[in-house]
Amino acid sequence: MTNPARNDKRDLILSRGAQVMTRRGYHGTGVQEIVHAAGIPKGSFYHYFSSKEDFALQALDYIYAPRLERYQAALSECAIGPRQRVLDYYADLVAHFARKDKPEYHCFIGSLSFEMAELCPPIAHRLSEILAQSVELLAACLEQARSVGEIASCCDCPTLAEFISDAWEGALLRMKVSGGVAPLQVFYQQLERLLAPATENPPGREHPVTLINATGVDS
């Protein structure tokens, strides 16, 4: 039988430790920093994790399993057409960051990818699996949009899904560097163009987005 108290403590370590590792990086975070953030003795760490690498692998699942579930739910909403599901999902994300006075983005998967993908095959493999799952969910929704004629019939949905996912990650990185959400606004405008109905020329705008510059001032 699963011990709830054990799971609660493990989740606490994963949550607090992943926050530290995201900000300081894998190499800049030791077990001592993780247990300090979680407020537990150092010895307790090894009741749950065999090593820092094991912690990172479990943290990836802890963070991204529920995120993938939410992504799947958003892209499976039957009351909305598949094309609009994709647009609404990213519109909500852009709005989330736009509401902040100073947009910040700290990505655990991005941090680990940058530091560990070439150094640790198990971490690289898990990172690849998570990213592939995300792309597959998006590709499935795009396939639905294509099948009902919402996007061009010639669309290569798996390739388009991979491009959209990569472009979004790039826009987030640009936002982090610039300190403003303009890169996300540009991403969204181009997403609308990419997913424009085949009969629509020029593409319409379901969600008008006001471009702002890196300082957050309307342009």
N, C-alpha and C positions, 0 to 999 in steps of 0.2 A: 504494500500500500504506500502511496506517495505521502511523504511527510510535508504538510503545508508549511510548517515553520522553516523546514530546510529549504523549500522552494522560495519562500519569502526572502530569506537571507541571501540565497544565491541570486535572486533577481535584484536585490539591493546592490550587491557587489557588481553585477553586470551593468546596472543602470549608472551608478556613480563612477565606476571604473571606466566605462566607455566614454563618458563625458570628459574625463581627464585625458584619456588616450586620444580622443578626437582633437582636443585643443593642443596637446603637447606632442602628439605623434607617438608611434609605437616605440621607437628607440628612446624617446624622451620620457617615457613612462615606465617606472619600475613597479614591482609588486608592492613596495612600500607606499608609493603614491596611490595605488589603487585601494589598498586597505585603509589608508588614512582618509581618503575621500568617503569610503563606506563606513568608517568609524568602527572597524573591527580589528582584532589582533591579527598580526601577520600570519600566525599559524593557522588561523581559520580559513585563509585563502586556499590552502592545500587540501581542505576537506571537500572542496568543490571543483578545483581546477588543478591539473597536474603540472601546469607550467603557464607562463605568460602567453605562449602561443595557443595553448588550449583555451585560455580565457578569451583571447581574441576571436577564435573560431566560435565559441559559444555566444559571445557578444554579437557576432554577426547574425546568428539565428534569432537571438533574443530581440534585436532591433528590427530586423527586416522581415521576419515571418509575419508579424501583424501588419506591417506596411504593405506587403504584397497582398494580404487579405483585403485591406482597404482599397487598394488599387483595383483588384479584381471586382470588388463589389461596385465600385464607381463605374467601371467599364462594362458592367453587366446589368445596369439599371434598365429594366424593360420598358419603363414609361417614357424613355427618351431614345431617340434614334441613335445608332452607333456613332455616327460622325459627330453628333452634338455631345455625346458622352465624352469623347476625347477633348473637344474644345472646352466643355464645361470644367473638366478636371483641371486642365492647365490654367484656365481663367481663374479658378479658385485659388490655385497656387500663386499666381501672379498677384492676385488681390491680397493674399495672406502676407506676402513680403511688402507690398505697397503700403499696408496699414502701419508698418513699423517706421518710427522716426529715423532709425539708422538700420537699414536691412543688414542682417548678419546671417551667414550660412556656414555651419560647421558640419561636415559630412564624414561620418565614420568610415563608410565604404571608400570614399575618395581618399581619405588620409591613409588607410591601409593599402589601397591600390598603389598610391604613389611610393610608399616606403617598402612594401613587402612583396609585391607581386612577382618580382624577379628573384627574391631572396628565399621565399618560403613557399614551396609547391602546394602544401595543404591549404594555406591561406589563399593563394592564387586560384586554386581550384574552386574553393567555396565562393570567392568573389565572382568568378566567372559564372557559376551556377545561378547566383542571385541575379546578376545582370541579365542573364539569358532568360530567366523566369519572367522578369519585368518586360523584356522585349516580346516574349511569347504572348503575354497577356494583351499587350497593345496590338500586336499583329492579329490576334484573333478578333479583336474589336474592329480593326480596319478591314478584315476579311468580311465581316458582317456588313460593314458600310458599302463595300464593293458589291456584295451580292444583291443588295437592295437598290443599287444604282446611285448611292449618295456620293461616291467618289468614282473616279474614272475606272472603267473596266480593265484597262491595261496596267493598273497600279500593281507593282510588286510589293505586296503588303509586308512580308518579313523584312525586306530591305528598307522600306519606308519606316517601319517601326524602329529599326536599329538606328536609322538616321535621326529620327525625332528624339529618341532617348539620348543619343550622343550630343545632339544640339542643345538639349535642355541642360545637360551636365555642363556643357561649355558656357551656356548663358549664366548658370549659377556661379561658375568660377569668375566670369567677367564681373558679375554683380559684387562678388566678394572683393575684387580688386578695386572697382570703381566706387563702391560705397553707395550706389544707387540702383534702382530697379530698371533703368532704361534697357539693359540687355535682355531682361525678361520680357519687356514690352515688345522689343524687336522680334524676339523669338515667337511670341504669340501672333504677331502680325503675319509672319512668314508661315506659321502653322496654318492659319486660316487660308492662305494662298495654296499651300500644299494640299489641303483637304477640300478645296473648292469643288462644288458639284461640277460634273463634266460639262453640263450645259451652260454653266455660268461663266461669262467672259465680258468684262473683267470680274474677278472674284468679289463676292459681297463681304460684308462685315457684320457678323452676328453679334460680336461683342466689341464695340468701338473701344480702343485703348489709347489713352493720351500718352504720347511720348514725353518722358522727362529726361533731363540730363543727369549726369552722375551726382550732382549736388542735390537732386530731388526737386529742382525748380522746373515748373512747366516750361516747355519750349515751343 
